[in-house]
Amino acid sequence: MWTVPNIITLFRVLLIPIFVSIYFLDWKWAQQAGAFVFWLAAITDWFDGYLARKLKQSSAFGAFLDPVADKLIVAAALVMITHTYASLWVTVPAIVLLMREIFVSALREWMSKQGQSDAVKVNFLGKAKTTLQMLALIGLLSGLETFMGFPIYWVSLGYLLLWAAAVLSLWSMIVYSAAGWKTLKAL
């Protein structure tokens, strides 16, 4: 259980209250510092998977905890940006992303019980959605449109990436649902 990848994943879970607390502090760079902690958590997600494969330390506990950690920190970030922006342009895609995560998690659990977990494995579409979602969240959490006087348009880009992630999210949910439908029809 106490492998390097699992420790990194647990670290990511422990970052959630730190991330939320920093983001809502009453000081000038709180949102940017919170976005940095979120970025750090996103990077550790890549490292724990890489190290699990490289060190041959994959485990059932890690396979369970890693997606849970991802969903927890992303859900926290989605709730936070809906609070910060209080706009349908953020709230609608955030709800779509949350609904998809819950639906696909439940579908994967059901498919696993049917012995069909390979049919709903993470695919390229899901990874693309996750990448866009993480970049969108970093941009929206940071609140930055300029940096050191130079325009960077992180927030504007964040809006676009959030909607793109929501579209990919729906698309991947349809793909996974089709696999689930085949299994359901075969019962």
C-alpha positions in Angstrom: 0.0 0.0 0.0 2.8 2.5 0.9 4.3 2.7 -2.5 5.8 5.9 -4.0 2.8 6.3 -6.5 0.3 5.8 -3.7 2.0 8.3 -1.4 1.9 10.8 -4.3 -1.8 10.1 -4.8 -2.5 10.6 -1.1 -0.5 13.8 -1.2 -2.8 15.0 -4.0 -5.8 14.3 -1.8 -4.2 16.2 1.1 -3.6 19.1 -1.2 -7.4 19.6 -1.6 -8.1 21.5 1.7 -4.8 23.4 1.2 -5.8 24.4 -2.3 -9.3 25.5 -1.2 -8.1 27.4 1.8 -5.4 29.3 -0.1 -7.7 30.2 -2.9 -10.2 31.9 -0.6 -7.6 33.7 1.6 -8.0 37.5 1.7 -4.9 38.6 0.0 -3.9 39.8 -3.4 -2.4 36.7 -5.0 -4.6 34.1 -3.3 -6.3 32.9 -6.4 -3.0 32.6 -8.3 -1.5 30.7 -5.4 -4.5 28.4 -5.3 -4.2 27.8 -9.0 -0.6 26.9 -8.5 -1.5 24.3 -5.9 -4.1 22.9 -8.3 -1.5 22.8 -11.0 0.9 21.0 -8.6 -1.9 18.4 -7.9 -2.5 18.0 -11.7 1.2 17.4 -12.3 1.4 14.8 -9.5 -1.4 12.9 -11.3 0.9 12.3 -14.2 3.8 11.4 -12.0 2.0 8.8 -9.9 0.9 6.9 -13.0 4.3 7.2 -14.6 6.1 6.0 -11.5 3.6 3.1 -10.9 4.4 1.8 -14.4 8.2 2.6 -14.2 8.7 1.1 -10.7 6.3 -1.7 -11.3 4.3 -0.6 -8.3 0.8 -0.7 -9.7 -1.7 -1.9 -7.1 -5.4 -2.4 -6.7 -5.4 0.3 -4.0 -3.7 2.8 -6.4 -6.0 1.9 -9.2 -8.9 2.8 -6.9 -7.4 5.9 -5.2 -6.0 7.6 -8.3 -9.3 8.4 -10.1 -11.0 9.2 -6.8 -8.3 11.8 -6.0 -8.7 13.2 -9.5 -12.4 13.5 -9.2 -12.2 15.1 -5.7 -9.9 17.9 -6.6 -11.6 18.6 -10.0 -15.0 18.7 -8.3 -13.6 21.1 -5.7 -12.2 23.3 -8.5 -15.4 23.2 -10.5 -17.5 24.3 -7.4 -15.0 27.0 -6.7 -15.0 28.5 -10.2 -18.8 28.5 -10.3 -18.8 30.4 -7.0 -16.1 32.8 -8.3 -17.6 33.6 -11.7 -21.3 33.1 -10.9 -22.0 32.9 -14.6 -23.9 30.4 -16.8 -20.9 30.4 -19.1 -19.0 28.7 -16.3 -21.8 26.9 -14.4 -23.3 25.0 -17.3 -20.0 23.3 -18.5 -19.1 22.7 -14.8 -22.3 20.8 -14.2 -21.9 18.9 -17.5 -18.4 17.9 -16.4 -19.6 16.8 -12.9 -22.5 14.9 -14.2 -20.3 13.0 -16.7 -17.8 12.1 -14.0 -20.5 10.7 -11.8 -22.2 8.8 -14.6 -19.0 7.4 -16.1 -17.7 6.3 -12.6 -21.0 4.5 -12.0 -20.9 2.9 -15.5 -17.4 1.7 -15.0 -18.3 0.1 -11.7 -21.3 -1.6 -13.2 -19.3 -2.8 -16.2 -16.6 -4.1 -13.9 -19.3 -6.2 -12.1 -20.3 -7.5 -15.5 -16.7 -8.5 -16.3 -16.6 -5.9 -19.0 -14.3 -3.3 -17.5 -12.0 -3.3 -20.6 -14.9 -1.9 -22.6 -14.9 1.3 -20.6 -11.2 1.8 -20.0 -9.8 5.3 -20.2 -9.3 6.2 -23.8 -7.7 9.1 -25.8 -11.0 11.0 -25.7 -11.1 10.9 -21.9 -7.4 11.9 -21.7 -8.0 14.8 -24.1 -11.0 15.9 -22.0 -8.9 15.8 -18.8 -6.1 17.8 -20.3 -8.5 20.5 -21.5 -10.3 20.5 -18.2 -7.1 20.9 -16.2 -5.9 23.7 -18.3 -9.3 25.4 -18.2 -9.4 25.1 -14.4 -5.9 26.5 -14.0 -6.8 29.5 -16.2 -10.1 30.2 -14.5 -8.7 29.7 -11.0 -5.8 32.0 -11.6 -8.1 34.8 -12.8 -5.1 36.2 -14.8 -5.6 38.1 -18.0 -2.2 39.9 -17.8 1.1 38.9 -16.2 3.8 41.5 -15.5 1.9 43.9 -17.8 1.7 41.4 -20.8 -1.7 40.1 -21.9 -2.0 36.3 -21.5 -5.8 35.9 -21.5 -5.8 32.9 -19.2 -9.4 33.5 -18.1 -10.7 34.0 -21.6 -8.8 30.9 -22.7 -10.2 29.1 -19.6 -13.8 29.7 -20.7 -13.1 28.3 -24.2 -11.2 25.3 -22.8 -13.9 24.6 -20.2 -16.6 24.5 -23.0 -14.3 22.3 -25.2 -13.8 19.9 -22.2 -17.6 19.8 -21.6 -18.1 18.9 -25.3 -15.5 16.2 -25.2 -16.9 15.0 -21.9 -20.4 14.5 -23.5 -18.8 12.8 -26.5 -16.8 10.4 -24.3 -19.9 9.8 -22.1 -21.8 8.7 -25.3 -18.9 6.4 -26.3 -18.8 4.8 -22.9 -22.6 4.6 -22.8 -22.6 2.7 -26.2 -20.3 0.1 -24.7 -22.5 -0.1 -21.7 -25.6 -0.5 -23.9 -24.1 -3.4 -25.7 -23.4 -5.1 -22.4 -27.0 -4.4 -21.2 -28.5 -5.7 -24.4 -26.5 -8.9 -24.1 -27.9 -9.7 -20.6 
